[in-house]
Amino acid sequence: MLKSHGISLWDVMQSCERRGSLDSAIEESSIRPNKLAEFYAKHPGITHVFFNGTKAEAAYRRYVMPQLEQSCAHLLYDRLPSTSPANASISYPEKLQAWRKILLNP
């Protein structure tokens, strides 16, 4: 379904260590980012990057953005509410509405 809508799904972190399941428990020194610069080079049609919550966006900005070349300057970024059940301050219908904006971007 994602592919038919022109959406790819890729994690910012290739690996990391954490105790438990909360993003706040990720050990910063253990983060190994995915090679997204290479991914973008292979998929030049990508125009938008959406983050599943604050931690994903922060890791991207810290570990991935410094590696990006000028060819990625066109990318648009948007943080969406985390889909994690731990993000209980936002209801499922509110999360769904926020995430629908992905379908509105060409």
C-alpha positions, 0 to 999 in steps of 0.5 A, a space after each residue: 500500500 505504501 509503495 502504491 502511494 509513492 511512500 517509502 519507509 526508512 528508519 533514521 537509526 540503523 541500530 542503537 541500544 536502549 533498555 526498554 522500549 522508550 525512545 528516551 532510553 536510547 543511549 545516544 553514544 550507541 546510535 548508528 544512523 542509516 546511510 540516508 544520503 546514499 538512499 536519497 542518491 538512489 531515489 532522487 524523486 524523494 521530496 518530503 521526509 516525515 518523522 515519526 516523533 521527536 527522537 527520530 527528527 532529532 537523530 536525523 538532524 544530528 547524524 544524517 543532515 551533516 552528511 547530506 550534500 547540496 543535492 538534498 537541499 530541496 527536501 522538505 521536513 515535517 515531524 508528525 506525532 509519534 505513533 507509539 502507544 507511549 505517546 498517549 497525550 494525543 488520541 489515535 484519531 488525532 494521530 491519524 489525522 496528522 499522518 494523513 498529510 503524507 498522502 497530500 504531498 506529491 
